Amino acid sequence: MKSEQKLGEHARLLEAREGTAPWRRWGPYLSERQWGTVREDYSEHGTAWDYFPHDHARSRAYRWGEDGLAGFCDDKQLLCFALVLWNGSDPILKERAFGLTNREGNHGEDVKEYYFYLDATPTYSYCKYLYKYPQHTFPYDDLVRANRTRSRQEFEYELIDSGIFDDDQYFDILAEYGKASPEDILILLTVHNRGSATKPLHLLPTLWFRNLWTGRPGAKKPAMTGNRDTITADHPQLGVWQLKCDGSPRLLFTENETNDRRIFGTANGAAFVKDGINDFVLHGRTAAVNPAKTGTKAAAYYLLDIPAAGCATVRLRLRRAGLDDPAFDASFDETLVRCRAEADAFYDVITPPHLDKDGRSIFRQALAGMLWSKQHYHYDVARWLAEHHASLLSGSIVAVRNADWVHMLNDDIISMPDKWEYPWYASWDLVDST
């Protein structure tokens, strides 16, 4: 058995290299931050942070990429999956990482969240992520205010300094992914209540399409539909996929479209908009989600009451439509056990033998961090220039960011040192992962 396990990940890598099985097609390629990046900046003076702040991110459809917590997507980022959370007191759903802009932080831009890349294999046949979510109101304003008042010679004011984690009043949220096949992804979410009292957690695993249709004449819009415990996602390029949801969650649907009324003060172009699920969960606005259970963004809504020092689990399965085997029979747990064992066997082979137990753990998690830090990066400079009304024949091109990269068309998976901070195409730290 151990010999077979050692061959598992190595065999997948060989199949991926030879093109016989697309083991790398799906992975944690979703960025931690898309808001405030220069690809999303259409401002007059190139002030990306001000043009697309964190406060807009829940309501405004991105043009060039997507972001999320513990995110997973295909290698063209057509269909995205991520965790969405609410502790019952935050002013917004926790859909993405929060951080300070360059002007807000006393040491510049900085993410103010605690998330950890715990494990991963090169084909993402198994990977594991941890996010620490406070049980009380996330101190968004406090983080900004405190850091603005500090000088560059002082330490940064971190999330833990706010006291939000005192007395262990937080949730540990573990996301594990395991692949039964290149097109069959098992997702196990485990929520631990580290506090001393029973606490509710609103857990909304969310599936959505990257918006490639707004403002693009002739583009075919994909569609999601819901039926009992299943979200079906039909994309003209990707085909039909389904997110199977264990238990009895309520399926909520909206569109990945900008809430123009909130952002720009104009009429909405769509009946349902990107922040519709946020408004339904936090404010009870039933009209904010589509009762017909169709759209381009959908969530499986679980309300968990987790006892002190206890935990709860949620199982999901994202796979191509047409697979007939049951989604949540005993084989689900057996497959995840096998994925973990094959990950152990893979690292047994590649870890330097002279390392002690701690050294082996550090080596493995360091590689996991590198593997989780691959992200999909899309940038078509020709389209960018056209959208900025610039061209090679126009004198205005010199004032447009990245105008000298007119040959650039990137739609790839790249390795990044920091998926939250990476804001633009910088040739000195780009590594092609293909």
Secondary structure, DSSP 4 states (H G I P E B T S, - for coil): -HHHHHHHHHHHHHHHHHTSS-TTSEES--BS--TT-GGG---SS--HHHHS-HHHHTTS--SS--B-EEEEEETT-SEEEEE-EE-SSSSS-B-S--EE-TTTSTTSSEE---EEEEEE-TT-SEEEEEEEEESS---HHHHHHHHHTS-TTSPP--GGGGTTTGGG-EEEEEEEEEEEETTEEEEEEEEEE-SSS-EEEEE--EEEE---STT-TTPPP-EEEEETTEEEEEETTTEEEEEEESS-PEEEEE-S---HHHHHSS--SSSS-TTHHHHHHHH--GGGS-TT-EESEEEEEEEEEE-TT-EEEEEEEEEETT--S-SSSHHHHHHHHHHHHHHHHHHHHHS-TT--HHHHHHHHHHHHHHHHTEEEEEEEHHHHHHHTT--TTSGGGGGSTTTT-TT-EEEEEEE-S-TTT--S--GGG-EE--
